[in-house]
Amino acid sequence: RALLIACFACGTSAWAPQVRAEDALDCHLSFNLEGWSVFYKTASGTGMVSCNNGDRLPVTIVSRGGGLTFGKSRITDGVGEFTGIANIRDVLGSYAAAEAHIGAVRSRQVQVVTKGNVSLALKGKGDGWDIGVSLASFTLKPR
């Protein structure tokens, strides 16, 4: 029985996508994002993903979520760094995000979002005001 469980565990982990360090791409996101929140948080924007192999992918960004949150904000000249990327299209999809935030007039935002083995560390300069706690999705779609 233990052998059967071990074989099953090995077989299922082989199906999970794994990116070896030597196969990983170095990919970055540059973006602008604008949104508002009153309990429900929404933001949208555009960006460009660039990788060290020369690949580029224009993306649309949509973030939706809810919680106890109020405000209006805009992030300009945002940047992000991906980990776990083997192909530029690996960046597409929905990432899970949880955040606590407070900001007024000029603020900075730093956040890490994840999607399976892929992580995206985001940072940017913002203006507007916001306060709250929320759970959200951060989605990248091809433009």
N, C-alpha and C positions, 0 to 999 in steps of 0.2 A: 504494500500500500504506500509506503514512504517513497519507493522508487517511482510509482505512478505519479505521486504528487510532485516529485522533483522533475520528472519528465514534462509534466504539464507546465510547471513554472518556467522551465527553460524554453519550452515551445512558445508560450505566450510572450515572454520577454523578447524573443526573436522577432515578433511581429511589431513591437513598439519601435518607432523610428529613433535611431541613435545617430548622433553626429559625432564623429571622432574629431579630436582637436585638429589633426592635420587636414581634415576635409572641411572644416568650418569656414564659412565666409565671414569677413569683417564687413558688416552692413550698418549703415547709419540712416536716420530719418531726420530731415529738416521739415518743419511744419509751422503753420499758423492755425489757431483754434479760437473759436468764439462761442460763448454760450450764456445761459441763464439758469436759475434754479429757484423754485418755490416748492419745496418738498420733492418735486420731480426735477431731476437735473438733466439738462440736454446741452450738448455742444457739438459743433461741426466745423470742419475745416478741410484743408488740403495739405499735401506734403509730397516729398520726393524721397524715395529710398535709393541709396547709392551703395554699391558694394565694391570691394577691392578688386574684383575681377572685371570691372568695367560695366556691369549690369546696372541699369537704372529703371525704376518703376514709379510712375506718378500714382499717388493714392488719394482717396477721399477718406476722411476720418470722421467717424460718428461715435459719440459717447453718450450713453443713456444710463440713467440710474435713479435711485430714490433714497430717501432717508430724511433726516432733519437738516435741511440745507436751504439757504436763501442767498441770492446774489446775482450779479452779472459780471462777467469777466471776459478778457481777451488775452490770449498768449500769442506773442509775436516772436519770430526768430527762435522758435523752439527747436531742440535737438533731441535725438534719441539714439541709443546704441543697443543693437540686438545681440543676443547670445543664442547659440544653438541653431544657427542657420546653415543649411547645406545648399539650398537653392533659393534665389531671391523670392520666389512665390511662397516660401515658407512663412514670410512675414504677414501674409494675408490672413484674415480671420478675426475672431473676437477674443480679446484678452480680458481676464478678470481683474478688477481694480477695487480696492477699498481705500478710502481716504478720509482724513480729518483735515480740515482746512480753515484758515482764517486769513483774510487779507484785506487791505484797504489801499486805494489809489495805486501805488506801485508795489508789486510783490513778486516773489520768485516762487516757482512751483517745481518740486522734485517728486517723482513718483516712479515706482516700478510696477509693471503689469506683466502677467504671465499667461501663456497659452501652451499647455503641455510642457514640452522640453524647451520651448522658446520663451525668452524673457526680453523685455524692452524697458530700459531705464530712460525716463523722460525728464527733461528740465527745460525751463523757459522763463522769460520775463513776462510779467503780466501787468495789466491795469484793470481797474474796476474795483468791486468789493464783493466779498463772499464770506460766509461763515457756515459751518455745519459739518456733518458726518454723513457719508453716503457709501453705498455699494453700487458699483457701476460696471458696465462693459465698455471697452475701448476697442472699436472695430476699424480695421484697415481693409478697404475695398479698392480694386483697381479703378483708376479714373479713365 
